[in-house]
Amino acid sequence: MINTKIYKSIYVLAEQLLEADSKNDQQAFDALYAQLKDLCIENEKSDKDHPEQWETLADFTEDLDAALVIYEKALGKATAINSKDHMASITFSMAELQYELGQKDAAIKSLQNAKISANKIEDREFKVEIDQLLAQWLANET
């Protein structure tokens, strides 16, 4: 379970990052991103460490290769606590980035992993989204 105070901090920072991005305010975005990164680093290796903060950091990482590395870290943390929701959303995000980077085989594998993790979650719409995207990508492979 994620610490409520940390969850609120992550949520507020994410909202502010979205706002800065929508205003094309790179200076504010960079400052907020640094705050989020500091929060992650500060909580790492403590009982406050949680995949949610790392996944959020990866979501806002502009360098796609760097984002993949952070998603891998988030996935490791989600796997360690067996959080199927986080495992599914992280591998889904990884798949999208891998596909965008032209790593189609890795993207399909990540999406298949997202599907496996999503089997145990409640979010039916997300499961359908995974299935549709996987079918589309597999059709494009032939």
N, C-alpha and C positions, 0 to 999 in steps of 0.2 A: 504494500500500500504506500502511495506517495504521501509525503509530509504535506499537509494542507498549506502551510505557509510557503513552501517551495512551489507547490502547484500554482498558487495565486501569483507568485512572482513570475513564473514562467509564462502564465497566461497573460498577465499585464504586459510583459516584455514582448510577447508575440503580437499582441494587438498594436503596440506602439511601433514595432518593426513593420507591420503591414501598413500602418498609417504613413510612416516615413517613406516606405517604398511607393505607395500610391501617390505621394507628393513629389517623388523623385528627389527626396532630400537625402543624398548619399552621406553627408556628414552626420546627420542624426541616426541614419541606419547603421553606420559604422560604429558609432558610440554605443547604441543599444545592443548591437551584436557583441561588442566587447564585454558589455555587462552580462549578457547571457552566457558567453564563453567563460567568464570569470566565475559565475555561479556554478556552472558545471564542474570546473576544475576545483573549486572550493569544496564541493560536495563529494567529489570522487573519493573513493576509498573510505567513506564514512557511511553511517547508517542512513544518511539523507540521499545517497546516490540512487538514482532511478533512471530507467531507460527513457522515460518521458522527456527529461531535460535534454538528453543527448539527441533524441529524435527531433526535438524542436530546434536544437542548434543546427543539425544537419539540414532541416527544412529551409533554414535561412542562410545556409552557406552558399555563396555565389559560385565558387569554384567547384564544378561538378565532381572532379576526381577527389577533392578534399571532402566533399559532402559524402561520397561513398565510404570513405574511411571512417567518418563519424557515424554513419548508419551501421557499419560493421560493429563499431564499439557499442552502439545502442542495442543492436541485435544480441550481442554477447551478454549484455546485462539483462535483456528481456528473457533470453533463454535460461539464464541462471535462476531467475525467479519464476520460470515457466508461465510467463504472461502471454497467452495466445493472442490477445487483442493487439498488444504491442508488436509481437513477432509478425503478425499478419500485416499490420500497417507499415512496419519498417521494411519488410521484404518487398511489399508493393511499391513503396517509394524508391527502393533500390532498383527494382525492375524498370521503373519509368526512367531513371537516370541512366541505367546501363543501356537501355534501348536508344535514348537520346544520344549517347556516346558511341552508338554503332556496335555495341557489344550484345548483339541479338541473342546468341546462345546463353550467355550469362543472364540476360534479362528474362528469357523464358524460364530458366531454372529458378530464378528468384521468384517469378510469378507463380510457378508451380509450388514453391515453398510457402508462398503467401496463401495459396489455396488450401494447402494441408493445415496450416495454422488456423485458417479461418473456419475450418470444419467445426471447431469447438466454440465459436463465438456466436453471439446473438444477432449481429447486424446482417440481416438478409440482403439489404441493398448492396452492401459492400461485397458480399459473396457473389452476387449477380455481376457486379462490376468486374470482379476478378475473372469470373468465368468468361464473360464477353470479351475482355481484353486478351485473355489467353487464347481463345478460339480465333480471334482476329490475327494475333501474332503467328499462331501455328499455321493458319491459312496462307499467310504471307511467305512462309518458309518454303512452301511447295512450289 
